[in-house]
């Protein structure tokens, strides 16, 4: 704009930094200054600092008129801060209760002598879950978990046959687990013609969990902590375990013999030379899942010698 | 002897050189014709006039007409007829000649042809009558004039059809009629048409084509006609099945059937009103429950008893599920130490009834389903057992506010039924441990929880069908509880006295047969499952 008709004196001189109260919480660069320093040199103008006292005087004057308000405002802020800190403490406590450490450390896992189940509000007071299973594919893993969790998380399994199934499956007789005292988890097992094993907790709030391995994943989260395979700081290890679980699901869904054999081979590889799947120190959820799905396949799954031996080990623990 | 053998080909009759059998047949026909003529004469020669009008010789004279009133006159010719049920008319009967007795469901005359649909119970078959050298015009005319719903005897040749007949239950064959006799004719004006009464119930929107429906009251006023629909035939066969299964299953479990009086001196159960009847110089009541007598049978050492009989409730409620008279299936059982022995027995009885219905009445259930499309009944074995607080928790989770000691309202019960169905996939469940406050005085309190009681309800499709409990068998405690409920001790003296000579601990319950059938089939009105329903507004027919 080369031609200028009127010249106006600037009303506010925004080149100068404003004095800030000492008790401010959040510091912020003046917006204009930031913009200006980007374009121009960073050298602060000495002239501006001269007039600083001048402006602060004016601000002081302004504040004089509303000193009471300011004090009230400060008081309120203090209150809010107090409330916030209290909330923070509450949350920390809750976190401790929920056993969801903000940082999963290897040390916290290694000291897992405490094998209690984490609370799960989703389960409600009665802590009962419904599992629909097809008589063709009995979810042996549930039975297995009920056996190995006997002490840490007693599971009561009761059996029902749905009217869509003409005759009670022969496997039903073995699917009973009575618990003395109060069970930590009640599984109501319903034999029904379903394509995949299904878990229902609360049909109003949640959708069903489909697939036996997904049910196991869920149970590992609500079950005893020493079976929570996901609570591991080594994420690649967790991913590896997850892959084996996925393979279980694939095996359950696969139709051709070729496909099945390929998956069984991956199990063999996962087992390797160790005692339990993926070199775990003891029987884990993974073993339970693989054992269950291989049991469902029956003799059709051609197992290697190591796998057969491992199956026998599982049988002795889980049956 | 099968008719088909007797009549290899009816066309041969017109040819000379008749066989012995044919002669016999002719003689029979002549006799029939004579009878027919006599009948016509009695009616004023209506049929005779027809023949005169048509002129010419009626080639099929003696093959149609009215049999007149059957008075069991011992006609051996007629007795020799072997009848086949419409149900059995399948492909394997093709080309045979059969006798069928059925009702004329519909008839449609088109020039020289007449299509009829013959119905026997819920089974229908198409019949065809066309003018040819053996069948005269007069015959076709006679057939087309037979009123609907008349009972007719038909001799016909079974023949396969190239295209399935969708409108009949026997889809693969039709009947080529050779003889047609009316046994009992219906009035020409019917108050309702079976066709309309058996039309599937669909949503209003699908108003394609004819959608004439018969009003419930019209149905009940003409119940005899209404009961002829396939759905009703099936409903009442299922009802018989429920009763039969109840008896068989309990008898197998060692129960004894007893019969209790229906005229009683005092109201047996609190709450429901009773009908008063005059009884000579004083008055009496109609039993509203056989409970007292069941319990007395237990006190008399019958151990396990059940009874099937009429129960009367003078409740002026015009709802879809109340009747003033219904059939009660009641049972009572002594137990050793825990009333759950009884709950399990009752629950198991229900499961077995359901299973029996599912396995033995599949055809009937499907027939009902054709008219009233409902989801099939689902149940679990063993049945699901929930405790009252669990149910309350489920309801609260769904956003219903209910108190711990409140009884469930009907909408709450329905909602709970839906919640249970969604979670457990069952239409039948047991709700145990009702609050003591909502149960009658004779209910045994729970020893572990002052507010709960040893009582249970059972539900089907979210509606209560059985209410039962462990009864107090100790007279002193019974008096205490009665006083607590402010029950007049004078009125229940007989009840209390029944326990004075020692009585085993016992529990039981009763169900309404009509209600069970209604809910099993998922029907919307109890009047559909009572053959001649009684409600505050109806005592006829």
Interface residues (C-beta under 8 A of the other chain):
Chain A: X124 X125 X126 X130 X132 X159 X160 X161 X162 X163 X164 X166 X168 X188 X190 X192 X200 X202 X203 X204 X205
Chain B: X354 X355 X358 X359 X376 X377 X378 X379 X380 X381 X382 X383 X384 X390 X393 X397 X398 X419 X422 X423 X424 X425 X426
